Amino acid sequence: MGYALSLAVGIVLLTLGGEALIRGAIAASRRVGVSPLLTGLVIVGFGTSAPELVVSIDAAMNDQPDIAVGNIVGSNIGNVLLILGLCALISPMTVQPLALRRDGLVVVVASALFIVLTLSGALGRSDAFILLAGLVAYLIWAYRSESQQHIPAADMHTAEAEEVTALPQSWLTIGLAILGGLALLIGGSRLLLYGAIGIAESMGVPEAVIGLTLVAVGTSLPEMAVSVIAALRRHADVAVGNILGSNIFNVLGILGVSAILQPLPVAGRILVFDQWVMLGSAVVLLAFLYTGLRLSRVEGAILLGSYGVYVWLSFMTF
């Protein structure tokens, strides 16, 4: 029970910390005159991935590579199958594909790049630099293309920043939100890892399985919150765009930073199973964007059911 309580409290602290950090960072960006476009593209995308960042870095530095890598791969799978499935159940989603095709393509390319780089069975520091270079190139490409001309993606990333409300107003409260958010993220990460590792050991389940499921879902709660709020407001483009941005930051940014700090061997089950599920879910989402189809409640239920099958296979087969 102690491990489960630690895991639950860690997830709560990570969620609260991520929310505080995002609100503080957005408020600060507005005070210093950062454009809503750049705020939505970078701060919201990075901020919703802050729990994954802290947990994966913490796990990497404590020689727990299966959780560090599993957290990212599992989060990307959960973002598509679990969160978008849930959003579609709340409100059928019709997106403007032109606004999201580029980011959808980048998600697929990033997933494929991960598979190529892990052919050796590990992510080394040279691989990390390739991932981070890909993230920088994506951000430059996205910002230049969206700031130089009026395109749907620019409106979508601007709207992402506007989805976050109740921002701190003074520099004092902004600073408290940012520092408090970071403190909650660090404390929550330690509790979550303690609980997750304890559960894995007590159940005899590999750490990779816990990282891919419990830890991944726990660290994805900020993405879930932003996307669900957007779905309730009938802002399907923002809900999908949030997931795409998070998945890009997860693979290129978080794995890049983690592997620079500590080279990461990749668990065998991730190499033979999970990375292909991650790529497959990205391809399905890209196909949805390119065809401009409406993601109905039935299709949302199929996505959720697919995630349930994935979790079942994770515990029963691997």
C-alpha positions in Angstrom: 0.0 0.0 0.0 2.9 2.3 0.7 4.2 2.0 -2.8 0.8 2.6 -4.3 0.2 5.7 -2.1 3.6 7.0 -3.1 2.8 6.5 -6.8 -0.6 8.3 -6.4 0.8 11.2 -4.5 3.7 11.5 -6.9 1.3 11.7 -9.9 -0.8 14.4 -8.1 2.3 16.5 -7.4 3.5 16.1 -10.9 0.1 17.2 -12.3 0.0 20.2 -9.9 3.6 21.1 -10.7 3.1 20.9 -14.4 0.0 23.1 -14.2 1.8 25.7 -12.1 4.8 25.8 -14.3 2.7 26.2 -17.5 0.7 29.0 -16.0 3.7 30.8 -14.6 5.7 30.5 -17.9 2.8 31.7 -20.0 2.2 34.7 -17.7 5.9 35.5 -17.8 6.0 35.3 -21.6 3.1 37.7 -21.9 4.7 40.2 -19.5 7.9 40.3 -21.6 6.0 40.4 -24.9 6.6 36.9 -26.3 4.1 36.3 -29.2 1.1 34.0 -28.5 2.4 32.0 -31.5 5.7 31.2 -29.9 4.1 30.8 -26.5 1.8 28.1 -27.8 4.4 26.4 -29.9 7.2 26.2 -27.3 5.9 26.9 -23.8 2.7 24.9 -23.9 4.3 22.1 -25.8 7.3 22.0 -23.5 5.3 22.7 -20.3 2.8 19.8 -20.8 5.8 17.5 -21.2 7.5 18.8 -18.0 6.5 15.8 -15.9 7.9 13.4 -18.5 11.1 15.5 -18.6 11.7 15.5 -14.9 10.8 11.8 -14.4 12.9 10.6 -17.3 16.0 12.7 -16.3 15.6 11.5 -12.7 15.3 7.9 -13.8 18.3 8.2 -16.2 20.5 9.7 -13.5 19.5 7.0 -11.0 20.4 4.1 -13.5 16.8 3.2 -14.3 16.9 3.4 -18.1 13.9 1.2 -18.6 11.7 3.7 -16.8 13.4 6.7 -18.5 12.8 5.3 -22.0 9.5 3.4 -21.2 8.0 6.6 -19.8 8.5 8.4 -23.2 7.4 5.6 -25.4 4.4 4.8 -23.2 3.4 8.4 -23.0 3.4 8.8 -26.8 1.3 5.7 -27.1 -1.1 6.9 -24.4 -1.3 10.4 -25.8 -2.8 9.1 -29.1 -4.8 6.0 -28.0 -5.9 7.0 -24.5 -6.2 10.8 -24.5 -7.5 11.4 -28.1 -9.8 8.4 -27.6 -11.2 10.0 -24.5 -11.5 13.4 -26.2 -13.4 11.9 -29.1 -15.8 10.3 -26.6 -16.4 13.7 -25.0 -16.9 15.5 -28.3 -16.5 14.1 -31.8 -13.5 15.8 -33.4 -13.2 17.4 -36.8 -9.8 19.0 -37.4 -8.5 21.3 -40.0 -5.8 19.0 -41.5 -3.7 21.8 -43.0 -3.1 23.1 -39.5 -1.6 19.8 -38.3 -0.1 17.9 -41.2 3.4 19.2 -40.6 3.4 18.3 -36.9 1.8 15.0 -37.7 4.5 14.2 -40.2 7.2 15.3 -37.7 5.7 12.9 -35.1 6.0 10.0 -37.5 9.5 11.0 -38.5 10.6 11.3 -34.9 9.2 7.9 -34.0 11.0 6.4 -37.0 14.2 8.2 -36.0 14.0 6.6 -32.6 13.7 3.2 -34.1 16.7 3.8 -36.3 18.8 5.2 -33.5 18.0 2.2 -31.2 19.1 -0.4 -33.7 22.3 -0.7 -31.6 20.1 -1.4 -28.5 20.8 1.9 -26.8 20.7 5.7 -27.1 24.2 7.1 -26.8 25.3 10.7 -26.5 25.8 11.0 -30.3 22.2 9.8 -30.8 21.1 12.4 -28.2 22.7 15.2 -30.2 20.8 14.0 -33.3 17.5 14.1 -31.5 18.1 17.5 -30.0 19.2 18.9 -33.4 16.0 17.5 -34.8 14.0 19.4 -32.2 15.8 22.7 -32.8 15.3 22.3 -36.6 11.6 21.6 -36.1 11.1 24.7 -33.8 12.9 27.0 -36.3 11.0 25.6 -39.2 7.7 25.8 -37.4 8.2 29.4 -36.1 9.5 30.8 -39.4 6.8 29.2 -41.5 4.0 30.4 -39.1 5.3 33.9 -38.4 5.9 34.8 -42.1 2.5 33.9 -43.4 -1.0 33.5 -42.1 -1.6 29.8 -42.0 -4.0 27.6 -40.0 -1.2 26.2 -37.8 -0.4 29.6 -36.6 -3.9 30.1 -35.4 -3.9 26.7 -33.8 -0.7 27.3 -31.8 -1.9 30.7 -30.8 -5.1 29.2 -29.5 -3.1 26.6 -27.5 -1.7 29.5 -25.4 -5.2 31.0 -25.0 -6.6 27.7 -23.6 -4.7 28.2 -20.4 -6.5 30.7 -18.2 -6.3 31.9 -14.5 -2.8 33.1 -14.9 -0.8 34.8 -12.1 -0.6 38.6 -12.6 2.4 40.0 -10.6 6.0 39.1 -11.0 6.0 37.8 -7.5 3.1 35.3 -8.1 4.7 34.4 -11.5 8.0 33.6 -9.8 6.2 31.6 -7.1 4.2 29.6 -9.7 7.4 28.7 -11.7 9.6 27.9 -8.7 6.7 26.1 -6.9 5.9 24.2 -10.0 9.5 23.0 -10.4 9.6 22.0 -6.7 6.4 20.0 -7.1 7.7 18.3 -10.2 10.9 17.3 -8.6 9.2 16.1 -5.4 6.5 14.3 -7.4 9.1 12.6 -9.6 10.9 11.2 -6.6 7.7 9.8 -5.1 6.5 8.4 -8.3 9.7 6.6 -9.0 9.9 5.2 -5.5 6.3 3.9 -5.8 6.7 2.6 -9.4 9.9 0.7 -8.6 8.5 -0.7 -5.4 5.4 -1.9 -7.3 7.5 -3.5 -10.0 9.6 -5.3 -7.5 6.7 -6.5 -5.3 4.7 -7.7 -8.4 7.7 -9.2 -10.1 7.0 -7.0 -13.2 9.9 -5.6 -15.2 10.5 -1.9 -14.7 10.0 -1.3 -18.4 6.4 -2.4 -18.1 5.7 0.0 -15.2 7.4 2.8 -17.1 5.4 2.2 -20.2 2.0 2.1 -18.3 1.7 3.5 -14.8 4.5 6.1 -15.0 3.6 7.0 -18.6 -0.1 7.7 -17.8 0.8 9.6 -14.6 3.2 11.9 -16.4 0.7 12.4 -19.3 -2.0 14.0 -17.1 -1.1 17.6 -18.1 -1.6 16.7 -21.7 -4.8 15.0 -20.8 -6.0 18.1 -18.9 -5.3 20.5 -21.8 -6.7 18.3 -24.4 -9.9 17.4 -22.5 -10.6 21.1 -21.8 -10.1 21.9 -25.5 -12.4 19.0 -26.4 -15.1 20.3 -24.0 -14.8 23.7 -25.7 -15.1 22.1 -29.1 -11.5 23.1 -30.0 -10.5 19.9 -31.7 -7.5 21.4 -33.4 -6.0 22.5 -30.1 -6.6 19.1 -28.5 -4.9 17.3 -31.4 -2.2 19.9 -31.7 -1.4 19.6 -28.0 -0.8 15.9 -28.4 1.3 16.3 -31.5 3.5 18.9 -29.9 3.9 16.8 -26.7 4.9 13.7 -28.7 7.5 15.7 -30.6 9.0 17.2 -27.5 9.0 13.8 -25.8 11.0 11.9 -28.4 13.3 14.6 -29.7 13.7 16.8 -26.5 13.3 14.6 -23.4 15.1 11.5 -24.7 17.7 13.8 -26.2 18.4 15.5 -22.8 18.2 12.2 -20.9 20.6 10.4 -23.1 23.2 13.3 -23.0 23.2 13.1 -19.2 23.3 9.3 -19.2 23.4 6.9 -22.2 20.3 4.8 -22.2 20.1 1.1 -23.0 16.7 0.2 -24.4 14.8 -2.8 -23.0 14.4 -5.7 -25.4 10.6 -5.6 -25.2 10.5 -1.9 -26.3 12.7 -2.9 -29.3 10.4 -5.7 -30.4 7.0 -4.4 -29.5 6.4 -1.0 -27.9 8.4 1.2 -30.3 6.4 -0.3 -33.2 3.1 0.4 -31.4 4.3 4.0 -30.9 5.1 4.3 -34.6 1.8 2.6 -35.6 -0.3 5.0 -33.5 1.6 8.0 -35.0 0.8 6.7 -38.5 -2.8 6.2 -37.7 -3.1 9.8 -36.4 -1.3 11.1 -39.5 -3.7 9.2 -41.8 -6.6 10.8 -39.8 -5.1 14.3 -40.3 -4.4 13.8 -44.0 -7.8 12.4 -44.9 -9.5 15.1 -42.8 -11.8 12.5 -41.3 -14.0 13.2 -38.3 -13.0 11.3 -35.3 -16.3 10.0 -34.0 -17.2 8.6 -30.6 -17.1 5.1 -32.1 -13.6 5.6 -33.3 -12.7 7.2 -30.0 -13.9 4.0 -28.3 -11.8 2.0 -30.7 -8.7 4.0 -29.8 -9.5 3.5 -26.0 -10.1 -0.2 -26.6 -6.8 -0.5 -28.5 -5.0 1.1 -25.5 -6.7 -1.4 -23.2 -5.4 -4.3 -25.3 -2.0 -2.7 -25.4 -1.9 -2.5 -21.5 -3.2 -6.1 -21.2 -0.5 -7.4 -23.6 2.1 -5.4 -21.7 1.3 -7.2 -18.4 0.2 -10.6 -19.7 2.6 -11.3 -22.6 5.7 -9.3 -22.0 
